[in-house]
Amino acid sequence: MFELDCKLLSVFLYIYKYKSVSVAAEYLSMSQPTVSNILNKIRQHYHDPLFLRIGNEMVPTELSKQLFPLISEAHSKIENINNFTVHFDQSSSQQMFTIAMTDVSHLVLLPKISQYLKKYAPHVRLSVRAITSETSYQMANGEIDLAIGFLPHLENGFYQQKLFEQYYVVIASKNHPRLSQNKLTVEQYIHESHIDIDAGMGHYHIENELLNLQLNRNILMRLPSYLGVGLVVQETDAIATVSYYLSEVLLSRGNLQFFDAPIIFPTYAVKQYWHMSCHHKTSHQWLRQMCYDLFSQISEANDHSESNEDL
């Protein structure tokens, strides 16, 4: 039995991450035969195949799944030591960050990030992904640096920090034939046609609250995201229930009006989430602090430190 070194651990890590020997080899700037030989050595060390080829993917075995968090943490610590800097220079850094966001965040938050980067960190690059059921896994293996949204069911090993509170309002066309007053009643809300948004992961779902109240809406159309809801509402007599900060963006661009929701939907906290493997990285601390400074101003949050982080 031989001792595993950093090079061998890196091969394991990136095969696990990309589910491919060839992609791992390309990422590590190695030949595919070299990576295959190293994988065979690791297999011999653990007396386990570690990865099974199923279709076009290298699927990890149970032992591999147990090893991954340990190897990922060890690899991250070595990277931190190799890349340690006391300060992150935002003006010159060319680092690429991958952020997972909801579609609402694309409209409400991403422009603020873009404006900040243009002014203060012009060479920093972003890759933005949707929040999916794979997001926590991708954060754990290092594919995603930060997630922003509402993720109530993360496992141990993740930090979170509140950015602001969201609450719901109702939007309608300014030319709506029946809604011209400043107030919307429960009866009007129920009897009007609705644009419903099946937003998926990362959103708080209002449908659960309506079911609890035994209220049924007349759904005219279902959309897969919030991105087109403003355009649809302004061209129809239907209404839509959206977050307040999204309504601000939509009202500034379209022929819309908004009403306070006649039903008291629970508010929810929009937070930023990250895995413990990047908690101490100077660059990631800068990224989180930038987001906190930008977005905590949206609500009444006034603690600009990371003292309110929870593990």
Helices and strands as residue ranges (DSSP letters): H 6-18, H 21-27, H 32-46, E 51-54, E 57-60, H 62-82, E 96-101, H 103-108, H 110-120, E 125-130, H 135-140, E 146-149, E 158-166, E 168-173, H 186-191, E 193-197, H 207-212, E 218-223, H 229-234, E 240-243, H 244-253, E 256-260, E 268-275, G 276-278, H 282-295, G 296-298
